[in-house]
Amino acid sequence: MELLTPSPGLIFWMLLVFGILVFFLAKFAWKPILSALKEREDSIESALRMAEETRAEMAKLKSDNERIIAEARLERDKIIRDAKNASDNLLAEAREKATAEGVKIIADAREAIQQEKNAMVAQMKKDVAAFSIEIAEKVLRKELADKKAQESLVSNLISEAKLN
C-alpha cells in the first residue's frame, strides 16, 4: 500500500528533481530540439515547395514539348507536301517537255519525209525526161534515117508552129 500513497517528502524531492530537469531541458535541450525541428520543418516545406515548382515546371516543359512536337509535325507535313508538289511539277514539266519534243521530232520527220518525197519526185521527173529525150532521140534517128522523112518532119513542124 505504501506504493499507492507516497509520502510528502518523496513528492517534494520528485517535484524538485522534475523542476531541475525541466529547467535544464528548457535551458539547454529544448531550444536546440525546437530549432532542429523548426529547421526540419522548414527544409520539408522548402522541399515540398521545390517539388511543386518542379512539378509545375515539368508540366510546362511537357506542354512545350508537345507544342514543339506538334509544330515539328506540321513542318514535316508542309515539307512533305512541298516536296510532293515540287516532284509533281517536275514530272508535269518533264511530260510537257517530252510531249513538245516528240511533236517537234514528228514534225521534223514529216518535213524530212516530204523533202525526200519532193526530191524523189523531182529525180523521177528528171529521169523520165531523160528517158523521154533518149527514146525520142532513138525514135527520131530511126525515122529520120532517110532524107525524105527528115523533110516531111520539118514541114509538119513548121505547119504546126504556124497554127499555134
Buried (B, 14 or more C-beta within 10 A) or exposed (E): EEEEEEEEEEEEEEEEEEEEEEEEEEEEEEEEEEEEEEEEEEEEEEEEEEEEEEEEEEEEEEEEEEEEEEEEEEEEEEEEEEEEEEEEEEEEEEEEEEEEEEEEEEEEEEEEEEEEEEEEEEEEEEEEEEEEEEEEEEEEEEEBEEEEEEEEEEEEEEEEEEEE
